[in-house]
């Protein structure tokens, strides 16, 4: 795990956590997440990196109009590692709200743990996207 990649992932998680432009609030939440993971005797950077790495998509599906009424979904490959990491960190933050814990930090930790073990809502979203890409691969 490179320190540059780790810093990039932490920055993207912080930007995804920003609610109404509050960078201070998102940095406090991220620090709390790191602190709580350390209390569980786990390496927080490895957990975050493996969680984000497990749910990276390789394709996105874009919709294009064909004619007046017909819409076609076209799979578009994600060529850069940065775009994959950005999308996976957004998925993790957005899907963490589906957990039942009370605090944002606890929900985020739960989603990171689930995604690092190939479970959770983010992994399901990645699998659904892969199914959609396979269904529409004739448009490639």
Secondary structure, 3 states (H helix, E strand, C coil): CCHHHHHHHHHHHHHHHCCCCCHHHHHHHHHHHHHHHHHCCCCHHHHHHHHHHHCCCCEEEEEEEECCCEEEEEEEECCCHHHHHHHHHHHHHHHHHHCCCCCHHHHHHHHHHHHHCCCHHHHHHHHHHHHHHHHCHHHC
